[in-house]
């Protein structure tokens, strides 16, 4: 299975680092050192290595069988959008529900970075391949706690960032006046209360677009719960994927 996973990632052209998932250049930062690589091309007329082909053949078949498996029927197009889109609502809904299920503890809302969702998906069969292409990185789910005052700050950062994928978090923001209304589960923020957030380890560690989230306290670091696997589980269990139309963020001039 380890070899299969490696082949899967290579076949889908899924390159990246868990701590720098937004960067798709040829430099990958590892342990404070930079490793660079260059792509070399060979003449297509050169014959394939027979031994290598024989070795890869069974894994290639298993790969096709695995990634072409249909998980659910997708009734709508999952698209990026600003301040939010159906793709972001889909992903943020999944991580919220799965964080609650896995931790068996309260989770108030979820937030994700838009750039981490790498592929728009169109209605039809939702396959395992779609989950891998949507979330190619091995990011895992985390449950964080944060003060109500910092939730207000996160709302402001999300609004000024032009929106981000969120679930169960409602934001209204007027650019000209800077006036903001932020609610969790359609209830006003209690600045003296502790709130619980579901997100991925990347966003918590890097704070992309919402640096305040790095102040949150880690409650459950679900190292064995990859977000990609949660997407696969969710789709397989639901059978039909539809909805994701509720507007959580409204930004006006």
Order of alpha helices (4+ residues) and beta strands (2+ residues): alpha-beta-beta-alpha-beta-alpha-beta-beta-alpha-beta-alpha-beta-beta-beta-beta-beta-alpha-beta-alpha-beta-beta
